Amino acid sequence: MFCVYINEVLLLADGQKIDMMDDKTILQEAFTEMAPRYETLVDGELNRFWGWRYDQFINRLLEEVDIVDGLSVLDVATGTAMIPKKLIGRYGDSIRIVGLDITLAMLRRGKKLLDDPNVRLVCGSAMTMPYGTCSFDVVLCGLATHHMDIPVLISEIRRTLKPGGKLTIADVGGSAVWRMPIVRFFLKVMAFIYFLTVENAARAWAEADGVSNVLCAEDWANLLSQMGFKGVTVVELPSKFKWIPSPLLIKATRGG
Ligand SMILES: C[S@@+](CC[C@H](N)C(=O)[O-])C[C@H]1O[C@@H](n2cnc3c(N)ncnc32)[C@H](O)[C@@H]1O
């Protein structure tokens, strides 16, 4: 497990210095390249595929989040900290926010866009979160679950959420037909070719890889219930094209 607080010395949990560049995976390489233009890029992509503006999409996610004074919020895979930025805009310093992300360049841009004492940006993996059990009241995750091993992610979220704590996720969801290996393979190839053409090889690998992780609404509901969440709701958000996987909005409460 590693954990790096940006603007401080890069440290492993055991105190050794690390060189982030040597450790970069293809996903980190893709997001490092995207970081300087992330918001514009994602705005164009969401609009092209779903008919959503980026800003509108984050607002829709946050509409589902009940925040009261004093809560501690974890934004998993925070990227350039757009979710923390919106939360601070709405709730000011009445809440504490941690934004966790594995790509340092995304966090560095986030720090430039939002330098607020109530927001702590942390570089680390959501697969082994650098937090104790029952640390947060609310966990959010926007546009990122498909880049991760979802059962591991949910288990880490469950561990770090307090009992009764709330989880809200918004990300791409597949339809039931995606369960067929041949369909998934075809979509992976399509994603690879598309992102190689419009972006670059690292992005193409990262997005093709992400296709394997995408879950349909029913699988999300089953997984969250099996992993000890209650009051699970999964809503398909409106999308421009029927043949492109739609965005899903997922809400659940951690059981006791
Ligand atoms: C599409 S961006 C989403 C950023 C932000 N949540 C938003 O709504 O704009 C996906 C982010 O997931 C991060 N990410 C991918 N795998 C991760 C992991 N295992 N742990 C933490 N962050 C991860 C990437 O570095 C990237 O910043």
The ligand as an ORCA input file, in Angstrom:
! r2SCAN-3c Opt
* xyz 0 1
  C     -12.380      9.482    -15.561
  S     -11.451      9.954    -14.177
  C     -12.716     10.473    -13.048
  C     -12.267     11.619    -12.194
  C     -13.350     12.295    -11.337
  N     -13.954     11.378    -10.402
  C     -14.429     12.933    -12.175
  O     -15.602     12.708    -11.916
  O     -14.083     13.672    -13.093
  C     -10.945      8.421    -13.493
  C      -9.937      8.566    -12.378
  O      -9.818      7.293    -11.727
  C      -8.508      7.228    -11.211
  N      -8.227      5.845    -10.833
  C      -8.206      4.758    -11.621
  N      -7.896      3.651    -10.922
  C      -7.738      4.048     -9.630
  C      -7.422      3.372     -8.415
  N      -7.185      2.056     -8.378
  N      -7.355      4.087     -7.286
  C      -7.574      5.435     -7.287
  N      -7.852      6.118     -8.406
  C      -7.958      5.447     -9.569
  C      -7.673      7.761    -12.366
  O      -6.383      8.138    -11.962
  C      -8.535      8.935    -12.809
  O      -8.148     10.137    -12.194
*
